[in-house]
Amino acid sequence: MGNDGGMSKTQGRNDGSYVIPGGEFSRDQRYIATRITADGQDGYPVEPGRYRLVVSRACPWANRAIIVRRLLGLEDVLSMAVAGPTHDKRSWAFDLDPDGRDPVLGIERLQEAFFARFPDYDRGITVPAIVDVPTGQVVTNDYPQITLDLSTQWRPYHRDGAPDLYPEDRRDEIDEVNKVVFTDVNNGVYRCGFAGSQEAYEKAYRQLFDRLDWLSERLAVQRYLVGDSITEADVRLFTTLARFDPVYHGHFKCNRQKLTEMPVLWAYARDLFQTPGFGDTIDFDHIKRHYYEVHRDINPTGIVPVGPDLAGWLTPHGREELGGRPFGDGTPPPPPPAAERVPDGHTPLVT
């Protein structure tokens, strides 16, 4: 768990990010690779009630896990702790809870679970993370693997009618799409926003919008990214698109166009937003507060913009004309538990 030579940790950020010489942003992807599996190969077998998923609704990487957990119906077997939208240099805090402590883990900050397992942990304290409740120790924060394992390792506990988000016959294509979307879009917006030089920014900007153009062409003729139903690939793209106009367009200088000015992607994003399990996980208030209040190197005043108008998320999208079945042979998830609903006023009401 040593430091990467030649890199300097960005201040006040808990997303594992770095800026390298030449001004190019590079994400530290040395996550805790321990897995929770059906066979318990890493010492952590799948067990209902044993683990707690720690998220922030502000974070796009955590938002993926929230969506997948909802779609698969794992609420009763994998509890969820929601950290507040802002943090300091130490870590995400449970300041949304009345006494400032997570009621299950009994901790004030996520870093306590990381240090409980790794006292000398020197990387970003990131969400999503899964904590072993009996020991209070973090198990993993490997966010790409977390959602895949929820689909594949937790299958016996999926709800009746849960969709197959990572079908075996489509995994190669899903992995291929996920790879380019991560590089150019999910992480691409960060490479624009945290670029330390004009050259690095313009390179990331071109890659981002070239990939968004590619995605527009792909989605102009098919409703979903891979196959005719929602997969892991759609979940991963959606969480970035949902944040595009409120944050990335202005705050990260991704401003060739707004999402609302890219007709295919805007319709695709609205289609997913209006699908149970997607829009009902989005908290635009938390999203804006996190980026604009925490990233003081980009936004020194900490002022959070009032806009944009969010009413358009509920307008007709017309994507049904392309066919497809959102949940394949499955069914929509029920409404979220009352305790996990996004607060009123933080998002357009999806009915």
C-alpha positions as a Markdown table, in Angstrom:
| # | Residue | x | y | z |
|---|---|---|---|---|
| 1 | Met | 0.0 | 0.0 | 0.0 |
| 2 | Gly | 2.8 | 2.4 | -0.8 |
| 3 | Asn | 2.6 | 5.7 | -2.6 |
| 4 | Asp | 3.0 | 6.0 | -6.3 |
| 5 | Gly | 6.4 | 7.6 | -7.1 |
| 6 | Gly | 6.1 | 10.9 | -8.8 |
| 7 | Met | 2.5 | 11.5 | -8.0 |
| 8 | Ser | 1.1 | 14.0 | -5.6 |
| 9 | Lys | -2.3 | 13.4 | -3.8 |
| 10 | Thr | -4.8 | 16.1 | -4.6 |
| 11 | Gln | -5.9 | 17.9 | -1.5 |
| 12 | Gly | -9.3 | 17.4 | 0.2 |
| 13 | Arg | -10.5 | 14.7 | -2.1 |
| 14 | Asn | -11.5 | 11.1 | -1.2 |
| 15 | Asp | -12.0 | 9.7 | -4.7 |
| 16 | Gly | -8.5 | 8.2 | -5.0 |
| 17 | Ser | -7.4 | 10.9 | -7.5 |
| 18 | Tyr | -4.0 | 12.2 | -8.5 |
| 19 | Val | -2.5 | 14.7 | -10.8 |
| 20 | Ile | 0.7 | 13.6 | -12.5 |
| 21 | Pro | 3.5 | 15.7 | -14.0 |
| 22 | Gly | 2.3 | 17.4 | -17.2 |
| 23 | Gly | -1.0 | 18.2 | -15.7 |
| 24 | Glu | -2.8 | 15.0 | -16.6 |
| 25 | Phe | -5.3 | 13.6 | -14.1 |
| 26 | Ser | -4.8 | 9.9 | -13.2 |
| 27 | Arg | -7.1 | 8.0 | -10.9 |
| 28 | Asp | -5.5 | 5.8 | -8.3 |
| 29 | Gln | -7.2 | 2.5 | -8.9 |
| 30 | Arg | -5.4 | 0.5 | -6.2 |
| 31 | Tyr | -8.6 | -0.5 | -4.5 |
| 32 | Ile | -9.1 | -3.2 | -1.8 |
| 33 | Ala | -9.5 | -6.2 | -4.1 |
| 34 | Thr | -11.0 | -8.5 | -1.5 |
| 35 | Arg | -14.2 | -10.0 | -2.8 |
| 36 | Ile | -17.4 | -11.3 | -1.2 |
| 37 | Thr | -18.2 | -14.5 | -3.1 |
| 38 | Ala | -20.5 | -17.5 | -2.9 |
| 39 | Asp | -17.6 | -19.8 | -2.1 |
| 40 | Gly | -16.0 | -17.3 | 0.3 |
| 41 | Gln | -12.6 | -17.7 | -1.5 |
| 42 | Asp | -11.3 | -14.5 | 0.1 |
| 43 | Gly | -12.6 | -15.3 | 3.5 |
| 44 | Tyr | -15.8 | -13.3 | 3.1 |
| 45 | Pro | -18.7 | -15.6 | 2.0 |
| 46 | Val | -22.0 | -14.1 | 0.9 |
| 47 | Glu | -24.3 | -14.0 | 3.9 |
| 48 | Pro | -27.6 | -12.1 | 4.3 |
| 49 | Gly | -27.3 | -9.4 | 7.0 |
| 50 | Arg | -23.6 | -9.7 | 7.5 |
| 51 | Tyr | -22.4 | -6.8 | 5.4 |
| 52 | Arg | -23.3 | -3.1 | 5.0 |
| 53 | Leu | -22.9 | -1.1 | 1.8 |
| 54 | Val | -21.7 | 2.4 | 2.5 |
| 55 | Val | -22.5 | 5.0 | -0.2 |
| 56 | Ser | -23.0 | 8.6 | -0.8 |
| 57 | Arg | -25.7 | 9.6 | -3.2 |
| 58 | Ala | -23.4 | 12.3 | -4.5 |
| 59 | Cys | -20.9 | 9.9 | -5.9 |
| 60 | Pro | -21.3 | 8.4 | -9.4 |
| 61 | Trp | -19.3 | 5.3 | -8.5 |
| 62 | Ala | -21.5 | 4.6 | -5.4 |
| 63 | Asn | -24.6 | 5.5 | -7.3 |
| 64 | Arg | -24.0 | 2.4 | -9.5 |
| 65 | Ala | -24.1 | 0.1 | -6.5 |
| 66 | Ile | -27.3 | 1.8 | -5.2 |
| 67 | Ile | -29.0 | 1.2 | -8.6 |
| 68 | Val | -27.8 | -2.4 | -8.9 |
| 69 | Arg | -28.8 | -3.3 | -5.4 |
| 70 | Arg | -32.3 | -1.8 | -6.1 |
| 71 | Leu | -32.8 | -3.6 | -9.4 |
| 72 | Leu | -31.8 | -6.9 | -7.9 |
| 73 | Gly | -33.9 | -6.5 | -4.8 |
| 74 | Leu | -31.0 | -6.9 | -2.3 |
| 75 | Glu | -32.3 | -4.4 | 0.2 |
| 76 | Asp | -33.2 | -7.0 | 2.8 |
| 77 | Val | -30.0 | -8.9 | 2.7 |
| 78 | Leu | -27.4 | -6.1 | 2.2 |
| 79 | Ser | -28.2 | -3.0 | 4.3 |
| 80 | Met | -27.1 | 0.4 | 3.2 |
| 81 | Ala | -25.5 | 3.4 | 5.0 |
| 82 | Val | -25.8 | 6.8 | 3.3 |
| 83 | Ala | -23.0 | 9.2 | 4.1 |
| 84 | Gly | -23.5 | 13.0 | 3.7 |
| 85 | Pro | -22.7 | 14.7 | 0.4 |
| 86 | Thr | -19.6 | 16.6 | 1.6 |
| 87 | His | -16.4 | 15.4 | 3.4 |
| 88 | Asp | -13.1 | 16.8 | 4.5 |
| 89 | Lys | -9.6 | 15.4 | 4.1 |
| 90 | Arg | -10.3 | 12.6 | 6.5 |
| 91 | Ser | -13.2 | 10.8 | 4.9 |
| 92 | Trp | -16.9 | 10.6 | 4.2 |
| 93 | Ala | -19.0 | 11.2 | 7.4 |
| 94 | Phe | -22.3 | 9.9 | 8.6 |
| 95 | Asp | -23.6 | 13.4 | 9.3 |
| 96 | Leu | -27.1 | 12.6 | 7.9 |
| 97 | Asp | -27.8 | 10.4 | 10.9 |
| 98 | Pro | -29.3 | 12.2 | 13.9 |
| 99 | Asp | -26.3 | 11.7 | 16.2 |
| 100 | Gly | -23.7 | 11.8 | 13.4 |
| 101 | Arg | -23.0 | 8.0 | 13.7 |
| 102 | Asp | -24.1 | 5.2 | 11.4 |
| 103 | Pro | -26.7 | 3.4 | 13.5 |
| 104 | Val | -25.4 | -0.1 | 12.5 |
| 105 | Leu | -21.7 | 0.4 | 12.4 |
| 106 | Gly | -21.6 | 2.9 | 15.2 |
| 107 | Ile | -18.9 | 5.0 | 13.5 |
| 108 | Glu | -18.8 | 8.7 | 12.6 |
| 109 | Arg | -16.5 | 8.4 | 9.5 |
| 110 | Leu | -15.9 | 5.7 | 7.0 |
| 111 | Gln | -12.2 | 5.9 | 7.6 |
| 112 | Glu | -12.8 | 4.1 | 10.9 |
| 113 | Ala | -13.8 | 0.9 | 9.1 |
| 114 | Phe | -10.7 | 1.2 | 6.8 |
| 115 | Phe | -8.3 | 1.7 | 9.7 |
| 116 | Ala | -9.9 | -1.1 | 11.6 |
| 117 | Arg | -8.7 | -3.5 | 8.9 |
| 118 | Phe | -5.6 | -1.6 | 7.7 |
| 119 | Pro | -4.2 | 0.7 | 10.4 |
| 120 | Asp | -1.7 | 2.3 | 8.0 |
| 121 | Tyr | -4.1 | 2.6 | 5.0 |
| 122 | Asp | -2.7 | 5.4 | 2.8 |
| 123 | Arg | -5.1 | 5.6 | -0.1 |
| 124 | Gly | -8.4 | 7.4 | -0.7 |
| 125 | Ile | -11.2 | 6.5 | 1.6 |
| 126 | Thr | -13.7 | 5.9 | -1.1 |
| 127 | Val | -17.3 | 4.9 | -1.6 |
| 128 | Pro | -18.9 | 2.6 | -2.4 |
| 129 | Ala | -17.4 | 0.4 | 0.3 |
| 130 | Ile | -18.7 | -2.8 | 1.9 |
| 131 | Val | -18.1 | -3.3 | 5.6 |
| 132 | Asp | -18.2 | -6.5 | 7.6 |
| 133 | Val | -20.6 | -5.6 | 10.4 |
| 134 | Pro | -19.4 | -8.1 | 13.0 |
| 135 | Thr | -15.8 | -6.9 | 12.9 |
| 136 | Gly | -16.5 | -3.3 | 11.7 |
| 137 | Gln | -13.7 | -3.8 | 9.1 |
| 138 | Val | -13.9 | -2.7 | 5.5 |
| 139 | Val | -14.0 | -5.6 | 3.1 |
| 140 | Thr | -13.7 | -3.9 | -0.3 |
| 141 | Asn | -14.1 | -0.6 | -2.1 |
| 142 | Asp | -13.4 | -2.1 | -5.5 |
| 143 | Tyr | -16.5 | -0.4 | -7.1 |
| 144 | Pro | -16.4 | -2.1 | -10.6 |
| 145 | Gln | -16.2 | -5.5 | -9.0 |
| 146 | Ile | -18.8 | -4.8 | -6.3 |
| 147 | Thr | -21.6 | -4.4 | -8.8 |
| 148 | Leu | -20.6 | -7.4 | -10.9 |
| 149 | Asp | -20.5 | -9.5 | -7.7 |
| 150 | Leu | -23.9 | -8.3 | -6.7 |
| 151 | Ser | -25.2 | -9.7 | -10.0 |
| 152 | Thr | -23.2 | -13.0 | -10.0 |
| 153 | Gln | -22.3 | -14.0 | -6.4 |
| 154 | Trp | -25.5 | -12.8 | -4.7 |
| 155 | Arg | -27.8 | -14.5 | -7.2 |
| 156 | Pro | -29.5 | -16.8 | -4.7 |
| 157 | Tyr | -30.8 | -13.7 | -2.8 |
| 158 | His | -32.1 | -11.7 | -5.8 |
| 159 | Arg | -35.7 | -10.9 | -5.8 |
| 160 | Asp | -38.2 | -12.8 | -8.0 |
| 161 | Gly | -38.1 | -11.1 | -11.4 |
| 162 | Ala | -34.7 | -9.5 | -10.9 |
| 163 | Pro | -33.1 | -8.7 | -14.3 |
| 164 | Asp | -29.8 | -10.3 | -15.4 |
| 165 | Leu | -27.6 | -7.3 | -15.6 |
| 166 | Tyr | -24.5 | -9.3 | -16.6 |
| 167 | Pro | -25.7 | -12.1 | -18.8 |
| 168 | Glu | -23.0 | -14.6 | -19.7 |
| 169 | Asp | -23.6 | -14.5 | -23.4 |
| 170 | Arg | -23.1 | -10.7 | -23.4 |
| 171 | Arg | -20.2 | -10.3 | -21.0 |
| 172 | Asp | -17.4 | -9.8 | -23.5 |
| 173 | Glu | -19.4 | -7.0 | -25.2 |
| 174 | Ile | -20.4 | -5.4 | -21.9 |
| 175 | Asp | -16.8 | -5.5 | -20.7 |
| 176 | Glu | -15.6 | -3.9 | -24.0 |
| 177 | Val | -18.2 | -1.1 | -23.8 |
| 178 | Asn | -17.5 | -0.5 | -20.1 |
| 179 | Lys | -13.8 | -0.2 | -20.7 |
| 180 | Val | -14.1 | 2.6 | -23.3 |
| 181 | Val | -16.9 | 4.4 | -21.4 |
| 182 | Phe | -14.9 | 4.4 | -18.2 |
| 183 | Thr | -11.8 | 5.7 | -19.9 |
| 184 | Asp | -13.4 | 8.4 | -22.0 |
| 185 | Val | -16.6 | 9.3 | -20.2 |
| 186 | Asn | -16.9 | 8.1 | -16.5 |
| 187 | Asn | -13.3 | 9.1 | -15.8 |
| 188 | Gly | -13.0 | 11.4 | -18.8 |
| 189 | Val | -15.1 | 14.1 | -17.1 |
| 190 | Tyr | -12.7 | 14.1 | -14.2 |
| 191 | Arg | -9.7 | 14.2 | -16.5 |
| 192 | Cys | -11.2 | 17.4 | -17.9 |
| 193 | Gly | -12.1 | 18.9 | -14.5 |
| 194 | Phe | -8.9 | 18.2 | -12.7 |
| 195 | Ala | -6.5 | 18.7 | -15.6 |
| 196 | Gly | -3.4 | 20.7 | -14.5 |
| 197 | Ser | -2.6 | 22.0 | -18.0 |
| 198 | Gln | -4.4 | 23.3 | -21.0 |
| 199 | Glu | -2.9 | 20.5 | -23.1 |
| 200 | Ala | -4.1 | 17.8 | -20.8 |
| 201 | Tyr | -7.6 | 19.4 | -20.6 |
| 202 | Glu | -8.0 | 19.7 | -24.3 |
| 203 | Lys | -6.9 | 16.1 | -24.8 |
| 204 | Ala | -9.4 | 14.8 | -22.3 |
| 205 | Tyr | -12.2 | 17.1 | -23.7 |
| 206 | Arg | -11.7 | 15.8 | -27.2 |
| 207 | Gln | -11.8 | 12.2 | -26.0 |
| 208 | Leu | -14.9 | 12.8 | -24.0 |
| 209 | Phe | -16.9 | 14.3 | -26.7 |
| 210 | Asp | -15.7 | 11.9 | -29.4 |
| 211 | Arg | -16.9 | 9.1 | -27.2 |
| 212 | Leu | -20.2 | 10.8 | -26.5 |
| 213 | Asp | -20.7 | 11.1 | -30.3 |
| 214 | Trp | -19.9 | 7.4 | -30.7 |
| 215 | Leu | -22.4 | 6.6 | -28.0 |
| 216 | Ser | -25.0 | 8.8 | -29.7 |
| 217 | Glu | -24.5 | 6.8 | -32.9 |
| 218 | Arg | -24.8 | 3.5 | -31.2 |
| 219 | Leu | -27.9 | 4.5 | -29.2 |
| 220 | Ala | -29.6 | 6.0 | -32.2 |
| 221 | Val | -30.5 | 2.6 | -33.4 |
| 222 | Gln | -30.8 | 0.6 | -30.2 |
| 223 | Arg | -32.5 | 1.4 | -26.9 |
| 224 | Tyr | -29.8 | 0.1 | -24.6 |
| 225 | Leu | -26.0 | -0.2 | -24.9 |
| 226 | Val | -25.8 | -4.0 | -25.1 |
| 227 | Gly | -28.7 | -6.2 | -26.3 |
| 228 | Asp | -32.3 | -5.3 | -25.9 |
| 229 | Ser | -32.5 | -4.9 | -22.1 |
| 230 | Ile | -30.7 | -3.0 | -19.4 |
| 231 | Thr | -27.3 | -4.3 | -18.4 |
| 232 | Glu | -24.4 | -3.2 | -16.2 |
| 233 | Ala | -23.2 | -1.1 | -19.1 |
| 234 | Asp | -26.3 | 1.2 | -18.9 |
| 235 | Val | -25.9 | 1.6 | -15.2 |
| 236 | Arg | -22.4 | 2.7 | -15.5 |
| 237 | Leu | -23.1 | 5.3 | -18.3 |
| 238 | Phe | -26.3 | 6.6 | -16.6 |
| 239 | Thr | -24.6 | 7.8 | -13.4 |
| 240 | Thr | -22.3 | 10.0 | -15.4 |
| 241 | Leu | -25.0 | 11.4 | -17.7 |
| 242 | Ala | -27.2 | 12.2 | -14.7 |
| 243 | Arg | -24.5 | 14.5 | -13.4 |
| 244 | Phe | -23.5 | 16.0 | -16.7 |
| 245 | Asp | -25.6 | 19.2 | -16.7 |
| 246 | Pro | -25.7 | 19.9 | -13.0 |
| 247 | Val | -21.9 | 19.5 | -12.5 |
| 248 | Tyr | -19.7 | 18.3 | -15.4 |
| 249 | His | -20.8 | 20.9 | -18.0 |
| 250 | Gly | -19.8 | 23.9 | -15.9 |
| 251 | His | -17.7 | 22.8 | -12.9 |
| 252 | Phe | -15.5 | 20.4 | -15.0 |
| 253 | Lys | -15.6 | 22.6 | -18.2 |
| 254 | Cys | -17.2 | 19.8 | -20.3 |
| 255 | Asn | -19.0 | 22.4 | -22.2 |
| 256 | Arg | -19.2 | 21.7 | -25.9 |
| 257 | Gln | -22.8 | 20.8 | -25.3 |
| 258 | Lys | -25.1 | 20.2 | -22.4 |
| 259 | Leu | -26.7 | 16.7 | -22.2 |
| 260 | Thr | -30.0 | 18.4 | -23.0 |
| 261 | Glu | -28.4 | 19.5 | -26.3 |
| 262 | Met | -27.4 | 16.0 | -27.3 |
| 263 | Pro | -30.8 | 14.6 | -28.5 |
| 264 | Val | -30.0 | 10.9 | -28.5 |
| 265 | Leu | -28.2 | 10.8 | -25.2 |
| 266 | Trp | -30.7 | 13.1 | -23.5 |
| 267 | Ala | -33.6 | 10.8 | -24.6 |
| 268 | Tyr | -31.6 | 7.7 | -23.5 |
| 269 | Ala | -30.9 | 9.3 | -20.1 |
| 270 | Arg | -34.5 | 10.3 | -19.6 |
| 271 | Asp | -35.6 | 6.8 | -20.5 |
| 272 | Leu | -33.4 | 5.3 | -17.8 |
| 273 | Phe | -34.3 | 8.0 | -15.3 |
| 274 | Gln | -38.0 | 7.2 | -15.7 |
| 275 | Thr | -37.3 | 3.5 | -15.2 |
| 276 | Pro | -37.8 | 2.2 | -11.6 |
| 277 | Gly | -34.4 | 1.8 | -9.9 |
| 278 | Phe | -32.7 | 4.7 | -11.7 |
| 279 | Gly | -34.2 | 8.1 | -11.2 |
| 280 | Asp | -35.4 | 7.2 | -7.8 |
| 281 | Thr | -31.8 | 6.9 | -6.6 |
| 282 | Ile | -30.7 | 10.3 | -7.9 |
| 283 | Asp | -30.2 | 13.2 | -5.4 |
| 284 | Phe | -29.4 | 16.3 | -7.4 |
| 285 | Asp | -29.1 | 18.3 | -4.2 |
| 286 | His | -26.4 | 16.0 | -2.8 |
| 287 | Ile | -24.7 | 15.8 | -6.2 |
| 288 | Lys | -24.3 | 19.6 | -6.6 |
| 289 | Arg | -23.3 | 20.2 | -2.9 |
| 290 | His | -20.6 | 17.6 | -3.1 |
| 291 | Tyr | -18.8 | 18.8 | -6.2 |
| 292 | Tyr | -19.2 | 22.5 | -5.7 |
| 293 | Glu | -18.5 | 22.6 | -1.9 |
| 294 | Val | -15.7 | 20.0 | -1.7 |
| 295 | His | -13.7 | 20.9 | -4.8 |
| 296 | Arg | -12.4 | 24.2 | -3.5 |
| 297 | Asp | -9.4 | 24.0 | -5.8 |
| 298 | Ile | -11.9 | 24.4 | -8.7 |
| 299 | Asn | -14.6 | 26.4 | -7.0 |
| 300 | Pro | -12.9 | 28.4 | -4.2 |
| 301 | Thr | -16.1 | 30.2 | -3.0 |
| 302 | Gly | -18.0 | 27.0 | -2.5 |
| 303 | Ile | -21.1 | 28.5 | -4.0 |
| 304 | Val | -23.6 | 25.9 | -5.2 |
| 305 | Pro | -25.5 | 26.9 | -8.4 |
| 306 | Val | -29.2 | 27.0 | -8.2 |
| 307 | Gly | -29.8 | 25.5 | -11.7 |
| 308 | Pro | -30.3 | 23.8 | -13.9 |
| 309 | Asp | -34.0 | 23.3 | -14.2 |
| 310 | Leu | -34.7 | 19.6 | -13.7 |
| 311 | Ala | -38.2 | 19.3 | -14.9 |
| 312 | Gly | -37.1 | 18.0 | -18.3 |
| 313 | Trp | -36.1 | 14.7 | -16.8 |
| 314 | Leu | -39.8 | 13.7 | -16.7 |
| 315 | Thr | -40.7 | 14.7 | -20.3 |
| 316 | Pro | -41.5 | 12.0 | -22.8 |
| 317 | His | -38.4 | 10.4 | -24.4 |
| 318 | Gly | -39.9 | 8.3 | -27.2 |
| 319 | Arg | -37.3 | 5.5 | -26.8 |
| 320 | Glu | -40.0 | 2.9 | -26.7 |
| 321 | Glu | -40.1 | 3.1 | -30.5 |
| 322 | Leu | -36.7 | 1.3 | -30.6 |
| 323 | Gly | -38.3 | -1.8 | -28.9 |
| 324 | Gly | -36.4 | -3.6 | -26.2 |
| 325 | Arg | -37.5 | -4.8 | -22.8 |
| 326 | Pro | -36.1 | -2.8 | -19.9 |
| 327 | Phe | -35.9 | -5.8 | -17.5 |
| 328 | Gly | -35.6 | -8.6 | -20.1 |
| 329 | Asp | -37.6 | -11.6 | -18.7 |
| 330 | Gly | -37.8 | -9.9 | -15.3 |
| 331 | Thr | -39.9 | -7.2 | -13.7 |
| 332 | Pro | -39.5 | -3.7 | -12.4 |
| 333 | Pro | -38.3 | -3.4 | -8.8 |
| 334 | Pro | -40.9 | -2.2 | -6.2 |
| 335 | Pro | -40.6 | 1.3 | -4.8 |
| 336 | Pro | -37.6 | 1.9 | -2.5 |
| 337 | Pro | -38.0 | 1.4 | 1.2 |
| 338 | Ala | -39.3 | 4.5 | 3.0 |
| 339 | Ala | -36.0 | 4.9 | 4.8 |
| 340 | Glu | -34.0 | 4.9 | 1.5 |
| 341 | Arg | -36.1 | 7.4 | -0.5 |
| 342 | Val | -34.4 | 10.5 | -1.9 |
| 343 | Pro | -35.7 | 13.5 | 0.2 |
| 344 | Asp | -38.5 | 15.5 | -1.3 |
| 345 | Gly | -37.2 | 18.4 | -3.4 |
| 346 | His | -33.9 | 16.8 | -4.2 |
| 347 | Thr | -35.0 | 15.2 | -7.5 |
| 348 | Pro | -38.0 | 15.3 | -9.8 |
| 349 | Leu | -40.7 | 13.0 | -8.6 |
| 350 | Val | -40.6 | 9.8 | -10.7 |
| 351 | Thr | -44.1 | 8.2 | -10.7 |
